[in-house]
Amino acid sequence: MCNNLVFVGSGPFARQLLEWIVDAGLTRDHAVKGYLASGGADGWLSKNLPCLGDCGNYDPEKGDLFVCALIEPRKKLAACRGIRERGGKFHTFIDSGSGVPRRNIFGTGCILAPMTGLTSDIILNEFITVQPHAGIGHDVQIGAGTTVGAHCLIAGYVHIGEGVVLQPNVVVLPHIRIGDYSRVGAGSVVVRDVAPETSVWGVPAKKVDALIEAV
């Protein structure tokens, strides 16, 4: 059955995601229908694909298959959960070059980029984005909507909450817990637990006052 791919969001990550989808051969079986605006500035997709409406009020049509191209966790979860509540179905994209051992669990709408390294017994909740060259150790659990930046390394038994942002090149040591909607700045090494709604940065990572924006 041929589905119509609908991108949720149109920013720079949407362009990157479209390239991965084309490279993976999905466009041989699925037509790219267009994108849904997310309230921010239109990006590359707006110049190349039709806008089908807004994330907040688009009613899914028969054959629509949504792909999540949003990065900021709160916006991502609000948009994607809203579409799902209106009957939308999401594609979980796992690049064939990622290496996906058995016993891993992936929620709906996850995006795993090319060259992602996964071990075993990993639980990824819904609408998680993992960027290229990130490595995730055994027995890791990651909450819904979290974004894992490129070249991050998450060691074994780590528990990451909902809506967390790990910017590129973050290292999280074993058994660490990172609370919901926390932010970890680029290049940080997390050596102790991070409280919810907290921004940390540095080596070792320490609390900072300024909010670290999503990648």
Secondary structure, DSSP 8 states (H G I E B T S, - for coil): ---EEEEE--SHHHHHHHHHHHHTTGGGTSEEEEEEE-SS---GGGGTS-EEEETTT----TTEEEEE---SHHHHHHHHHHHHHTT--B--EE-TTS---TT-EE-TT-EE-TT-EE-SS-EE-TT-EE-TT-EE-TT-EE-TT-EE-TT-EE-TT-EE-TT-EE-TT-EE-TT-EE-TT-EE-TT-EE-S-B-TT-EEETTTTEE-SS-----
